[in-house]
């Protein structure tokens, strides 16, 4: 009887140790998961409601319908891509498209914002603490003063785009929100 109790205790200890090891591995794996899913946010004109289709997924025609006529349109050559991009300039926002696909976007005015589907938003002029609160892993992993990168994930996994929130290290105010490939 005593032998059975010892054997049961050893088995329970072994199972607990293996379970803890597996749980720790899963926790570490989740630490590397990107902070932001594409369906959780949109980029909008401040004060407007988030769209059901994320701006970064829009083609040129729908992008222009959403944001209106740009102040300036130019064509630029991308040496890296060895192709031309169309550069749309608005007051406080710029977007670059290649082959009807958004390549980059820059927001430098509080007239545009990063809006979460749950109603929260971040815009230029906000305190960077809002980014730290929404994306604690990205905040903890920041590598450069004044910049916080937030990776994106889509339905099938990571996408080739990320967010960069830039802020003034003296005032902690956000100075730019960038989407880039």
C-alpha positions in Angstrom: 0.0 0.0 0.0 2.8 2.4 0.9 4.5 1.6 -2.4 1.4 2.5 -4.3 1.1 5.9 -2.6 4.8 6.7 -3.3 4.3 5.7 -7.0 1.1 7.8 -7.2 2.9 10.8 -5.7 5.8 10.4 -8.2 3.3 10.2 -11.1 1.4 13.3 -10.0 4.7 15.2 -9.5 5.9 14.2 -13.0 2.6 15.1 -14.6 2.6 18.5 -12.8 6.2 19.2 -13.9 5.4 18.3 -17.6 2.2 20.4 -17.5 4.2 23.4 -16.1 6.9 23.0 -18.8 4.2 22.9 -21.6 2.4 25.9 -20.1 5.6 27.9 -19.9 6.4 27.1 -23.5 2.9 28.2 -24.6 3.3 31.4 -22.6 6.6 32.2 -24.2 5.1 31.4 -27.6 2.2 33.8 -27.0 4.7 36.5 -25.9 6.0 36.5 -29.5 2.5 36.8 -31.1 1.9 40.2 -32.8 -0.1 42.7 -30.8 -2.6 43.8 -33.4 -5.0 42.0 -35.8 -6.0 43.8 -39.0 -9.7 43.4 -38.1 -9.3 45.2 -34.8 -8.6 48.7 -36.1 -8.9 51.2 -38.9 -7.2 54.4 -40.0 -9.8 57.2 -40.3 -10.5 60.8 -40.4 -10.7 61.9 -36.7 -14.3 61.8 -35.6 -15.5 59.4 -38.3 -16.5 55.8 -37.5 -14.2 53.0 -38.3 -15.0 51.2 -41.6 -15.8 47.5 -41.8 -12.9 47.1 -44.2 -9.5 48.3 -42.9 -8.0 51.2 -44.8 -4.7 49.3 -45.3 -6.6 46.7 -47.3 -8.3 49.2 -49.6 -7.4 49.7 -53.3 -6.7 53.2 -54.6 -10.3 53.8 -55.7 -11.8 53.0 -52.3 -9.0 54.8 -50.5 -9.8 58.0 -52.5 -13.5 57.6 -51.9 -12.9 57.3 -48.2 -10.4 60.2 -47.8 -11.4 62.5 -50.7 -9.3 64.3 -53.2 -5.7 64.7 -52.2 -3.9 68.0 -52.2 -1.2 66.6 -54.4 -0.6 63.4 -56.4 2.8 62.4 -57.8 4.5 59.4 -59.2 7.8 58.2 -57.6 10.2 55.5 -58.5 11.0 52.9 -55.9 14.5 51.6 -56.4 13.9 48.8 -53.9 10.9 47.6 -55.8 12.1 48.7 -59.2 8.7 50.0 -59.9 6.7 53.3 -59.7 4.5 54.3 -56.8 1.7 56.8 -56.7 2.1 59.2 -53.8 -1.1 60.8 -52.4 -0.6 63.9 -50.2 -3.2 65.2 -47.9 -2.9 67.9 -45.2 -1.4 65.7 -42.4 -1.5 62.4 -44.2 0.4 60.7 -47.0 -0.1 57.4 -48.7 1.9 55.4 -51.3 0.3 52.9 -53.6 1.9 50.4 -56.0 -0.2 48.3 -58.3 -3.4 49.2 -56.4 -1.9 48.1 -53.0 -1.0 50.3 -50.1 2.7 50.3 -49.5 3.0 52.9 -46.8 1.0 55.6 -44.9 2.1 58.5 -42.8 -0.1 60.4 -40.4 1.4 63.6 -38.9 -1.8 65.5 -37.9 -4.5 65.0 -35.3 -7.0 65.2 -38.2 -6.5 61.5 -38.8 -6.4 58.7 -36.3 -5.8 55.0 -35.5 -9.2 53.8 -34.3 -9.9 50.5 -32.6 -13.1 48.8 -33.4 -14.0 48.9 -29.7 -14.0 52.7 -29.9 -10.6 53.6 -28.5 -8.4 55.7 -30.7 -4.8 57.1 -30.9 -3.9 60.3 -32.8 -1.0 62.6 -33.2 -0.7 64.8 -30.0 -1.9 62.0 -27.6 0.4 60.8 -24.9 2.5 57.8 -25.9 1.2 56.1 -22.7 -2.0 55.2 -24.6 0.2 53.1 -27.0 2.0 51.5 -24.0 -1.3 50.6 -22.4 -2.8 49.1 -25.6 0.3 47.3 -26.8 2.3 46.4 -23.7 4.5 43.8 -25.4 5.5 46.2 -28.1 6.2 48.9 -25.5 8.3 46.5 -23.5 10.2 45.5 -26.6 10.9 48.9 -28.0 14.4 49.2 -29.2 14.8 52.9 -30.0 13.9 56.0 -27.9 10.9 57.8 -29.5 9.7 54.8 -31.5 7.3 51.9 -30.8 6.8 49.2 -33.4 3.5 47.2 -33.4 3.4 44.2 -35.7 0.3 43.2 -37.6 -1.4 39.8 -38.0 -4.0 38.8 -40.5 -6.4 35.9 -40.8 -3.7 33.6 -42.0 -0.8 34.9 -39.8 1.7 37.8 -39.8 1.5 40.3 -42.6 4.3 42.3 -44.2 3.2 45.5 -42.6 3.7 47.1 -39.2 2.9 50.2 -37.3 5.4 52.7 -36.0 4.3 55.2 -33.4 6.8 58.0 -33.1 6.9 60.3 -30.1 8.9 63.2 -28.6 10.9 61.7 -25.7 10.8 65.0 -23.8 7.0 65.5 -23.9 5.9 61.9 -24.5 3.5 63.2 -27.2 2.9 61.2 -30.4 4.3 63.0 -33.4 3.5 60.5 -36.1 1.8 57.2 -36.9 3.2 55.2 -39.8 2.2 52.1 -41.6 5.0 50.5 -43.6 6.0 47.3 -45.3 
